[in-house]
Amino acid sequence: MDVLIGTIALLVVLALFSLFTFKAPYGSKAMSALAAAAVASFLIEALIGSVLGDMLGIAAFQEIGDLAGSLSGIAAGALVAMALNVQPGYALMISLPLANMGILPGFIAGYLVSFLVRWFQERIPNGINLLAIIFIATPLTYFIAALIAPSVDGILLNIGSILESAQSQSSILMGIILGGVLTVTSTAPLSSMALTAIMGLTGQPMAIAAMAIFGSGFLNYTFFRRMGLTTPQETISVAIEALTKAHVISANPIPVYVTNFIYGGIAGIIIALSGLVNNSPGTAAVVPGLASTFAWNPPIQVILVGVIVAVIGVTVGLICSFIFKNYPIKTEEELLTSDDEELEEKDEAITKKSNLEAESVNA
């Protein structure tokens, strides 16, 4: 039952991300900012903190990684505000109080308060708008994040129950669930790095997560390139870290999530049967996943499994690109162009209204 509840919760969260991308004002720009925040915080935490800090035992690197991960809320709040044309200084002012908040509460609070700050920027004289942001917008960001944080954390822990429940099942079932679910999660701003870190995942389950997501780099590169979701130059970023294109993924949820789940389930079975272990939680990303697994297993075994999951990734990517070749997709260029036009139209409308009011006063 826990597995079913956790799976449903994950699907709901992923569906909400996609709905937000399509329907929310400037949704694609906001999702792109959230992805950038995840990379700026969790990827540093995984690469510097876990790989260089934990594996090599260098305390300074571990501290750098821990600091980066703990500031994900600030990164999300500031980047989403700047994506919505809030002045950088104001964006930092409203996001700094989010230091102890997670990435999702920080993102939601920053997104909502950005609309108020934009109104202050455009409608209130300079100097006065600064005071309004300090005394109104900045505390509001904190209170919104603090209010929603318990619910968001509860959702993450509920999804994490998939991992806990799967460990008591058979190796094959555990491989399918962990490989499929975490590979899908790695493509969403929810972040597989954050989820495995929160759960403190170790041992065989962490090895499944790490190596399956390593192979997903080959899967997503092949699938994105074949489907034309991004430009050829940008596709390499998907192979290194899928979160860099989270806005594109959220706009095309069915083909990307289905493809990743199919691959993740197959790869998870192979990894589970291989006997690999990984005691570095939070390293569920392409580069950290492979690097951290070397620390706990014979190198030849890791290389062999790595080659196998990479081949599986390319194969599934090719097959699924044929399956979804007639599926209507939204490319990155279409998404960003749509949001740019929406933002420009709103700015022009506000400017026009201000000019009319000024003319009326002068008259």
C-alpha positions in Angstrom: 0.0 0.0 0.0 2.9 2.4 0.8 4.3 1.8 -2.7 0.9 2.6 -4.3 0.5 5.8 -2.2 4.0 7.0 -2.9 3.7 6.3 -6.6 0.4 8.2 -6.8 1.9 11.1 -4.9 4.8 11.3 -7.3 2.5 11.3 -10.3 0.4 14.1 -8.8 3.4 16.2 -8.1 4.8 15.7 -11.6 1.4 16.5 -13.1 1.3 19.7 -11.1 4.7 20.8 -12.4 3.4 20.2 -16.0 0.2 22.1 -15.3 2.1 25.0 -13.9 4.4 25.1 -16.9 1.4 25.2 -19.3 -1.1 27.4 -17.4 0.7 29.6 -14.8 1.8 33.1 -15.9 5.4 32.8 -17.1 5.3 29.2 -16.2 8.1 28.1 -18.5 10.4 30.9 -17.3 9.7 30.1 -13.7 10.3 26.3 -14.2 13.6 27.1 -16.0 14.6 29.2 -12.9 13.7 26.4 -10.6 15.8 24.0 -12.6 18.8 26.4 -12.5 18.4 26.7 -8.7 18.5 22.9 -8.3 21.6 22.7 -10.4 23.3 25.6 -8.5 22.6 24.0 -5.1 22.1 20.2 -5.3 24.6 19.5 -8.0 27.3 21.4 -6.1 26.3 19.5 -3.0 26.5 16.2 -4.8 29.7 16.8 -6.8 31.7 18.9 -4.3 30.2 17.7 -1.0 29.6 14.0 -1.6 32.2 13.1 -4.2 35.2 15.3 -3.1 34.2 15.8 0.5 32.9 12.5 1.7 34.8 10.2 -0.7 38.2 12.0 -0.3 37.6 13.0 3.3 38.3 16.7 2.7 36.3 18.7 5.2 36.4 22.0 3.3 34.8 20.5 0.3 32.2 18.8 2.4 31.3 22.1 4.0 31.0 23.8 0.6 28.6 21.1 -0.5 26.5 21.3 2.6 26.3 25.1 2.4 25.2 24.9 -1.3 22.5 22.4 -0.5 21.2 24.3 2.4 20.8 27.5 0.4 18.6 25.9 -2.3 15.6 28.0 -1.1 17.5 31.3 -1.6 18.6 30.2 -5.0 15.1 29.3 -6.1 13.5 32.5 -4.7 16.1 34.8 -6.3 16.3 33.1 -9.7 12.5 32.9 -10.2 12.2 36.5 -9.2 14.8 37.6 -11.7 13.2 35.4 -14.4 10.0 37.4 -13.8 11.9 40.7 -14.4 12.4 41.7 -10.7 15.5 43.8 -10.3 18.4 41.6 -9.1 18.9 43.6 -5.9 15.2 43.3 -5.0 15.2 39.6 -5.9 18.0 39.0 -3.4 16.2 41.1 -0.8 13.1 38.9 -0.9 15.0 35.6 -1.1 17.6 36.0 1.6 15.2 35.1 4.4 14.6 31.8 2.7 18.0 30.5 4.0 16.5 27.6 6.0 13.8 26.7 3.5 13.8 24.0 1.0 13.9 24.5 -2.8 10.2 24.1 -3.4 8.9 26.4 -0.6 11.5 29.0 -1.7 10.4 28.7 -5.3 6.7 29.0 -4.6 7.2 32.0 -2.2 9.6 33.7 -4.6 7.2 33.2 -7.5 4.2 34.6 -5.8 5.9 37.6 -4.2 7.6 38.5 -7.5 4.3 39.8 -8.8 3.9 42.1 -5.9 7.5 43.4 -6.2 7.0 44.0 -9.9 4.0 46.2 -9.0 6.1 48.1 -6.5 8.8 48.6 -9.1 6.4 49.9 -11.7 3.8 51.8 -9.7 5.6 53.3 -6.7 8.4 56.0 -6.9 12.0 54.9 -6.3 12.9 55.0 -2.7 9.4 54.4 -1.5 9.2 51.2 -3.4 12.5 50.1 -1.7 10.8 50.6 1.7 7.7 48.8 0.5 9.8 45.8 -0.5 11.8 45.8 2.7 8.8 46.0 5.1 6.1 44.1 3.0 7.6 41.9 0.3 10.6 40.5 2.2 8.6 39.3 5.3 5.8 38.0 3.1 8.2 35.7 1.2 9.4 34.2 4.5 5.9 33.7 5.9 4.6 32.1 2.7 7.5 29.7 2.6 7.2 28.9 6.3 3.5 28.2 5.9 3.8 25.8 3.0 7.0 24.1 4.0 5.4 21.4 6.3 3.1 20.3 3.5 5.8 20.2 0.9 8.1 18.3 3.2 5.3 15.9 3.9 4.8 15.2 0.1 8.6 14.5 -0.2 8.5 12.1 2.6 5.4 10.4 1.3 7.2 9.9 -2.1 10.2 8.7 -0.1 8.0 5.9 1.3 8.3 4.2 -2.1 12.0 3.7 -1.4 11.5 2.4 2.2 8.8 0.0 1.1 10.7 -1.3 -1.9 13.6 -2.4 0.2 11.5 -5.1 1.9 10.4 -6.5 -1.5 12.3 -8.7 -4.0 15.4 -7.5 -5.8 13.6 -7.3 -9.1 10.7 -5.4 -7.7 13.0 -3.1 -5.8 15.0 -2.5 -9.0 11.8 -1.6 -11.0 10.4 0.7 -8.4 13.6 2.5 -7.4 15.0 2.6 -10.9 11.8 3.8 -12.5 10.6 6.2 -9.9 14.0 7.9 -9.2 14.9 8.2 -12.9 11.6 10.0 -13.4 12.2 12.1 -10.3 15.7 13.0 -11.7 14.0 14.8 -14.6 11.7 16.9 -12.4 12.6 19.9 -10.2 11.7 17.7 -7.2 15.3 16.5 -7.7 16.4 12.9 -7.1 19.5 14.3 -5.4 17.4 16.1 -2.8 15.0 13.1 -2.3 17.8 10.6 -1.7 19.6 13.0 0.6 16.4 13.6 2.6 15.9 9.8 2.9 19.5 9.1 3.8 19.5 6.3 1.2 22.4 3.9 1.3 23.4 0.4 0.3 21.8 -1.4 -2.7 18.9 1.1 -3.0 21.3 4.0 -3.4 23.4 2.0 -5.9 20.2 1.5 -8.0 19.4 5.2 -7.9 23.0 6.3 -8.7 23.7 4.0 -11.5 20.2 4.1 -13.1 20.4 7.9 -13.2 24.0 7.7 -14.6 22.6 5.7 -17.6 19.7 8.1 -17.9 22.2 10.6 -19.3 22.6 8.5 -22.4 18.8 7.9 -22.5 17.9 11.5 -22.4 20.6 12.6 -24.8 19.3 10.1 -27.4 15.6 10.8 -26.8 15.9 14.6 -26.8 18.1 14.6 -29.9 15.8 12.3 -31.8 12.6 14.2 -30.7 14.1 17.7 -31.4 13.1 18.9 -27.9 16.1 21.2 -27.7 18.8 22.4 -30.2 21.7 20.0 -30.8 24.0 22.3 -28.9 21.8 22.3 -25.9 21.1 18.5 -25.8 24.4 17.7 -24.2 23.2 19.6 -21.0 20.4 17.1 -20.7 22.9 14.2 -20.7 24.9 15.9 -17.9 22.0 17.1 -15.8 18.3 16.7 -16.9 17.3 19.5 -14.5 18.8 22.1 -16.9 15.8 21.4 -19.1 13.1 20.9 -16.5 10.9 23.4 -18.2 11.0 21.5 -21.4 10.4 18.2 -19.6 7.4 19.6 -17.7 5.9 20.8 -21.0 6.3 17.3 -22.5 5.6 15.1 -19.5 4.1 12.0 -21.1 6.9 11.1 -23.6 9.7 12.1 -21.2 8.4 10.5 -18.1 7.2 7.3 -19.7 10.5 6.9 -21.5 12.5 7.4 -18.3 10.3 5.0 -16.3 10.7 2.2 -18.9 14.4 2.7 -19.0 14.7 3.1 -15.2 12.8 -0.1 -14.5 15.0 -2.2 -16.8 18.2 -0.6 -15.6 17.1 -1.0 -12.0 16.7 -4.7 -12.4 20.2 -5.1 -13.8 21.7 -3.0 -11.0 19.8 -4.8 -8.3 21.0 -8.2 -9.6 24.6 -7.0 -9.9 24.9 -6.6 -6.1 26.4 -3.1 -6.3 26.1 -0.9 -3.2 26.5 2.8 -2.6 26.8 4.5 0.9 26.8 8.1 -0.4 23.3 9.4 -0.1 22.3 12.4 -2.2 24.5 11.4 -5.2 21.6 10.5 -7.5 22.8 12.4 -10.5 24.6 11.5 -13.7 28.3 12.3 -12.8 28.1 11.9 -9.0 26.2 8.6 -9.4 29.0 6.9 -11.3 31.8 8.5 -9.3 30.4 7.7 -5.9 29.7 4.1 -6.8 33.4 3.5 -7.5 34.1 4.2 -3.8 32.1 1.2 -2.6 32.6 -1.5 -5.3 35.3 -3.2 -7.5 36.0 -0.8 -10.4 35.6 -3.5 -13.1 32.1 -4.3 -11.8 31.1 -0.6 -11.8 32.4 -0.1 -15.3 30.6 -3.2 -16.6 27.3 -2.2 -15.1 27.9 1.4 -16.3 28.4 0.2 -19.9 25.3 -2.0 -19.7 23.0 0.7 -18.4 24.4 3.2 -20.9 23.6 0.7 -23.8 20.1 0.2 -22.3 19.6 4.0 -22.2 20.6 4.5 -25.8 18.4 1.6 -26.9 15.3 2.7 -25.0 15.8 6.2 -26.2 15.9 5.1 -29.8 12.8 2.8 -29.4 10.8 5.4 -27.6 11.6 8.1 -30.1 9.9 6.0 -32.7 7.0 5.3 -30.4 6.4 9.0 -29.8 7.5 10.3 -33.2 4.0 11.6 -34.0 3.3 12.9 -30.5 2.7 16.7 -30.3 5.7 18.2 -28.5 6.6 21.7 -27.3 10.2 22.6 -28.1 12.4 24.8 -25.8 12.4 27.6 -28.4 8.6 27.6 -28.5 8.3 27.7 -24.7 10.7 30.5 -24.2 9.3 32.6 -27.1 5.8 32.3 -25.7 6.9 33.4 -22.2 9.0 36.3 -23.6 6.0 37.6 -25.7 3.7 37.3 -22.6 6.2 39.2 -20.5 6.7 41.9 -23.1 3.0 42.4 -23.7 2.4 42.9 -20.0 5.3 45.3 -19.7 4.0 47.3 -22.7 0.5 47.4 -21.2 1.7 48.7 -17.9 3.9 51.3 -19.6 1.0 52.4 -21.8 -1.3 52.7 -18.8 1.3 54.8 -16.9 1.8 57.1 -19.9 -2.0 57.6 -20.2 -2.2 58.4 -16.5 0.7 60.9 -16.8 -1.0 62.6 -19.7 -4.2 62.8 -17.8 -2.5 64.5 -14.8 -0.7 67.0 -17.1 -3.9 67.8 -18.8 
